[in-house]
Structures are given as structure tokens and as C-alpha cells.
Amino acid sequence: MLVGLFRTILFLVIFYYLFKILGRLALPFLVKKGAQRMQNQQQQAYQQYRQQQKQQEGKVTIQQEPKNSSTQSAKAKNSEGEYVDFEEVN
């Protein structure tokens, strides 16, 4: 029973140092790869955005609301009233 306890402790210590050493070797590599992947994704997103902006440059679009909803929205705007800022005086 005592031998099994020592063997378990020995395995835990060996695995701890093994993971510690492997972590020091592999972790910087994994972090570098992750940073490069994120940078590539950001560059692709920026390039897509720039292409979209170049395509839309100078393009004018006018969107008109249907006549039914425009009268309802006008009524809603008129019924809202004005906002008046006030200060309470004691």
C-alpha cells in the first residue's frame, strides 16, 4: 500500500515536470500561431471592407417608404411633442 502511494506521487511529479517542460516549448509556438491567425482574419476583414467601400463609392440610393406607413409615421412624429429640459427649484 505504501509502495502504491509512492508510485502515484512519483508519476504525478514526473507528469507535472513533463507538462511544465512541454508547456514552455509548445506554448509560445501555439500563441504565435494563434496571433498570426487572428492577424490574417483581421486583414481579410479589412480588405473586404475596403473592397466594399470602393464599390459603393459614388453610388447614391434613395429608399422611399410605402405611402401607408409614411402617413402613420407622420402622425406618430406629430403626437410625440417636444422635449423640454427643466430644472427643479426648491
C-alpha positions in Angstrom: 0.0 0.0 0.0 2.8 2.4 0.8 4.6 1.4 -2.4 1.5 2.3 -4.4 1.3 5.7 -2.8 5.0 6.5 -3.6 4.5 5.2 -7.1 1.4 7.5 -7.6 3.3 10.5 -6.2 6.3 9.7 -8.4 4.0 9.6 -11.5 2.4 12.9 -10.6 5.7 14.6 -10.1 7.0 13.2 -13.5 3.8 14.3 -15.3 4.0 17.7 -13.7 7.5 18.4 -14.8 6.9 16.8 -18.2 3.9 19.1 -18.9 5.9 22.1 -17.5 8.7 21.5 -19.9 6.4 20.8 -22.9 4.4 23.9 -22.0 7.5 26.0 -22.1 8.3 24.6 -25.5 4.9 24.4 -27.1 3.0 27.3 -25.6 5.0 30.1 -27.3 4.5 28.3 -30.6 0.8 28.0 -30.1 0.4 31.6 -29.0 2.4 32.8 -32.1 0.2 30.7 -34.4 -3.0 32.0 -32.8 -1.8 35.6 -33.1 -0.9 35.1 -36.8 -4.3 33.5 -37.4 -6.1 36.4 -35.8 -4.0 38.9 -37.7 -4.8 37.2 -41.0 -8.5 37.3 -40.2 -8.4 41.0 -39.4 -6.5 41.7 -42.6 -9.1 39.8 -44.7 -11.9 41.6 -43.0 -10.3 44.9 -43.7 -9.7 44.1 -47.3 -13.3 43.0 -47.7 -14.4 46.3 -46.1 -12.2 48.3 -48.4 -13.4 46.5 -51.5 -17.0 47.1 -50.4 -16.3 50.8 -49.9 -14.7 51.1 -53.3 -17.7 49.5 -54.9 -20.1 51.8 -53.1 -18.1 55.0 -53.6 -20.2 57.5 -55.6 -23.3 55.3 -55.6 -26.5 57.0 -54.4 -29.6 55.1 -53.3 -32.9 56.6 -52.3 -35.3 54.5 -50.3 -38.9 55.5 -50.2 -41.4 54.3 -47.6 -44.8 53.0 -48.8 -47.5 55.7 -48.7 -49.5 53.9 -46.0 -46.6 53.7 -43.5 -45.5 57.3 -44.2 -48.8 58.8 -43.1 -48.6 56.7 -39.9 -45.1 57.8 -39.2 -46.0 61.4 -39.7 -48.9 61.1 -37.2 -46.5 59.5 -34.7 -44.0 62.2 -35.1 -46.6 64.9 -34.6 -48.1 63.3 -31.5 -44.7 62.9 -29.7 -44.4 66.6 -28.8 -41.3 68.5 -27.8 -38.8 67.6 -25.1 -38.4 70.5 -22.7 -35.5 70.4 -20.3 -36.4 71.7 -16.9 -34.8 72.2 -13.5 -36.5 71.7 -10.2 -36.4 74.7 -7.9 -36.9 74.2 -4.2 
